[in-house]
């Protein structure tokens, strides 16, 4: 019986992740611009991007391009590249978190965060930036949602989360990244500082040990990747690597480990 509940939970989380992941490519396309540029409002062929939420929600397809409206009636396919990888990554991440966390109330928060984390990682990989329109609201939303979870029955017992530590964790990790930014502003973007607020709040839910482990894992992954590039002579001095994806991956590993330990 318990096994059936877990299997259903994992399957539902995977389906949620796959569905949410289908919406990531369109948002990533619109957000992946240089800092001085406005968010993309048109497809590569020049058609306005329309749909729910002012065109932010939807699959990465352009109806006029699909219908051939711009080339004499011949369909031209989807112009802003649908991605099979992003929905797969989102689904796998959600399923893994469900398997590790189980039917604990904070799982709902993690599942809501995953699509945004994948979106941030994709944008950072594409244009080396983490948009404020995502990071700052996400930090506030994560803190508020975990505050609500802390009020639910069954939380706060052995292995339970701590909302005060969560808030302090966000401030602490954000402060650490801010210091690193001041020391080496060319090596670490201010967007990473804002992302640290989000990840610190999430990791801090499980305590300082998990916060340290998740943050350290992000640094370790980034260092390994940077070292590998240097060894293969694919990087030059002064090149800024996108650190956001490694921060997110480290936090993900921290949440997985914490979920397994407290389950």
N, C-alpha and C positions, 0 to 999 in steps of 0.2 A: 504493500500500500504506500509506504513512504517512498519507495523507489519509483512508483508511478507518479507521485506528486512531483518529485524532482525531475523526472523525464518530461513531464508536461510543462513544468516551469522553464526548463532549458529550451524546449522546442518553441514555446511562446516567445521567449527572449530572442531566440534566433530569428523567428519570423518578424518580430518587431525591428530587429537590427537590419534585416534585409530590406524591409519596407522603408525604413528611415534612410538607409544607405542609398536607395534609389533617388532620393531628393538631394543628396550631397553634391553630385557633379554640377548641377545647375548653379547652386549657390557658390560653389568653388570657382566656376567660370566667371561669375559676376564679381566676386571679391578679389580674384587674383590679378590685381593691377598695381602699378607703381604708386607710392604714397601720394604723389601729387595729382594722380588721376582720379576721376569720379568712377564709381562702380559701373560696370558695364550694363548698359540698358538695351543693347542690341546684339543679335547673333552675328557671327562673322560675315554673313551675307547682307547685313544691314537692316534686318527686320526687327521691329520692337519686340522685346521679351515681355510677354503678357502671361497672366495667370493669377492664381490666388496670392494674397499678400503682396500685391504690387509686382507680381512676377517672380517673387523669390521662391515660391513653392512650386514644385512640378518636376517632371522628368526632363532630362536635357535634350529636348527635341523642339524643333521650330516647325510649327504647322505650315507656314507658307513655304518653307524649304522642302518639307516632306511632300507637299502637293505640287511642287514645281512652279510656284507662282512667279518666280523671278527668272525662269529660263525657258519660257514657252510651254510650260505644261509638263516637262519631264521632271519627275521626282529627283531630288538631289540628296536625300538622306538627312540624318540629323547632323547639324553643323557644329554643335559643340559637344562632340565626342562622349557618348554614353560610356560609362565605366563599369565593367563587371567586377573589377578589383575592389572598388570602394564599398559597394553593398556586401561583398563577401567578407571584407575586413570588419565592417560594422556588425554583421551577423555573427561572425566568429567571436568578436570581442564581447558582445552581449551574451552569447551562449556561455562563454568562459566565466564571465562574472556571475551569471546565474548559477552555474555549477559550483563556484567557489563560495558564494554568499548564501545561497539557499533562500528560503522564503523569509528573509529578514526584511524589514520595511525600507532600509536604506538601499536595497537593490533597485527600487523604483527610481531613486535619484541617479544611481550609476547608469541605468539604462537610458535615462533622459540625457545624460551628459555625453554618452558615447558618440552619437552622431555629430555633435558639435566638436568633440575632440578630433574626430576623423576629418571634419571640415577644416579645422584650424591647422592640422598637420598637412593637409593637402595644399592649402594656400601658402603656408610657410615654405614648403618644398618648391612651390612654383615661383614665388616672388620674394621670398625672404622677408615676410612681414606677417604679423599677427594682428588683425584688425581690431581696433578698440570697440567697434560695434558688436563684437562677439565677446572679447575677453572681459571687459568691465561688467556688462550685464550678467555674464555667466558666473562671475565671482559672487555677485549679489544674489543671484537666483540659487546658487548652490548653498550658500549660507542660509537663505530663507527656507529652502526645502528641507535641509537637515535640521533646522530648528523645529519645523513641523514634525519631522520624524521623531525627534527627541521627546515630543509630547505624547507619542503613541504608547499604548501598553506594551510591555515586554522589552522595552529599550532600557538601557542603562544598567542591566544586570551583568553577570559575569560575561565578559567578552563583548558587552554592548558598547555603543558609541558614546562619545562625549561631545556635546555641542560647544561648550566653552573651549575645550581643547581644539576643536575644529576651527573656531574663530581665531584663536591665538596662533594655531598652526598656519593659517593663511597669512596673518600679519608677519609671522616669523620668517616664513619662506619668502614672502614678498620682500621683506627687509634684507634678507641675505642676498637675493638677486639684485636688489637695488645697489647694495654695496659693490657687488661684482660689476655692475654696470658702470658705476662711478670709477672703479679702478681701470676697467678696460671697455670703454663704450664702443670701440670698434669691433670687439670680439663678442659682445652680447647686446642685443637690441633691447630697447625699453619695452617692446611688446612681450619679451620673455619675462620681464619683471611682473607685468600684469597677469600673464598666464600663471606665474608662480602663485599669485593670490588664489586662483581657482584651484590649482592642484594642492596647495597647502591646506585649504579648507577641506577638500575631500580626504586627503591622507590623514589630516589631523583628527578626523572623526574616530580613527582607531588608535590614536595615541601618538606620543612623540617618537617611539621606536619605529612605527610604520612610516611616519613622516620622514624621518632620517633615511630609512631604507629606500623609500620611493625616490627621494631626491638624489641620493647617492647612485641609485641605479640609472637615473637619467644622465648624470655626469659620466658614469662609467660607459654607458652605451655611446654617448657622444664622443668621448675620448677614443674609444676603440674605432669608431667610424673615421674620425679625423686622422688617427694614426694610420689606418689602412690606406686612406687617400694619399697621405704623405709618402708612404712606402711605395705606392704605385705611381708616384710622381704625377698625380692628378690634381694637385692643389699648389697654390703659390702663396707666398707670404702676403698677409693682409686680406686674404680671401675669407669672407664671413660665411660660415656654414649655418644652415637652418637648424637651430637648436631646439625649437619647439617640438618637433616630432620625437626627439629623444626624451625630453621632459615628460611628454605625454606617455611614451612607452614605459618609462621608469615608474610613473605614477600608476599606470595600469598593472604593472607587475607587483607594486606595493599593495594595491587593493586586492589583487588575487591572493597574495600570500596572507594578508590579514583576514580575508574571507574564509580561507581554508583553516586558519588558526583558530578563528572564533566560531566556526560552524559547529 
